[in-house]
């Protein structure tokens, strides 16, 4: 209990340090919450589709020596042909 009283007295003596410490803690909690919200919604929550594990994305592009470049969305006519 004495340590807590001492810490509060020291924080009261230096309001600039106290303000910076509170600001840094608030910023850290806010950034942590924002990042967790993004990770939870993108990676942890299942997709809102039935049989989401069967979703695919079809595209076509031009192959070059280094790999696939200039990928285009699949036109409806090509999709119907492949189907």
C-alpha positions in Angstrom: 0.0 0.0 0.0 2.9 2.3 0.7 4.3 1.7 -2.7 1.0 2.8 -4.3 0.9 6.0 -2.3 4.5 6.7 -3.2 3.7 6.1 -6.9 0.7 8.4 -6.8 2.8 11.2 -5.1 5.5 10.9 -7.7 2.9 11.1 -10.5 1.3 14.1 -9.0 4.7 15.9 -8.7 5.3 15.5 -12.5 2.1 16.1 -14.4 3.8 16.2 -17.8 5.2 12.7 -17.3 1.8 11.5 -16.0 0.1 13.0 -19.1 2.5 11.3 -21.5 2.2 8.0 -19.7 -1.6 8.1 -19.7 -1.6 9.1 -23.4 0.8 6.3 -24.4 -1.2 3.7 -22.5 -4.5 4.9 -24.0 -3.0 4.9 -27.5 -1.6 1.4 -26.9 -5.0 0.1 -25.7 -6.8 1.7 -28.7 -4.4 0.4 -31.3 -4.5 -3.1 -29.7 -8.3 -3.0 -29.8 -8.4 -1.9 -33.5 -5.9 -4.5 -34.6 -7.8 -7.3 -32.8 -11.1 -6.1 -34.3 -9.6 -6.4 -37.8 -8.0 -9.7 -37.2 -11.1 -11.1 -35.6 -13.4 -10.0 -38.4 -11.0 -11.1 -41.2 -9.4 -14.2 -39.9 -11.3 -15.7 -36.9 -15.0 -15.2 -37.8 -16.4 -17.7 -40.4 -17.6 -16.3 -43.7 -21.3 -15.5 -43.9 -21.9 -18.1 -46.7 -23.1 -21.7 -46.5 -20.3 -24.1 -47.3 -17.7 -21.2 -47.3 -14.9 -23.7 -47.6 -16.1 -24.4 -51.2 -15.8 -20.8 -52.4 -13.3 -20.2 -55.3 -12.2 -17.2 -57.3 -11.6 -17.7 -61.0 -9.5 -15.4 -63.1 -7.4 -15.6 -66.2 -4.2 -13.9 -67.1 -1.1 -14.0 -69.2 1.8 -16.2 -68.1 5.3 -14.8 -68.3 8.6 -16.4 -67.4 8.7 -14.7 -63.9 5.1 -15.9 -63.0 1.5 -14.8 -63.6 1.1 -11.1 -64.4 -1.8 -9.0 -65.7 -4.6 -11.1 -64.1 -8.1 -10.2 -65.2 -11.5 -10.9 -63.7 -13.2 -13.7 -65.5 -15.9 -12.6 -68.0 -19.3 -14.1 -67.7 -19.1 -15.8 -71.1 -15.8 -17.6 -70.2 -17.3 -18.7 -66.9 -20.3 -20.2 -68.7 -17.9 -22.1 -71.1 -15.9 -23.5 -68.2 -19.0 -24.4 -66.3 
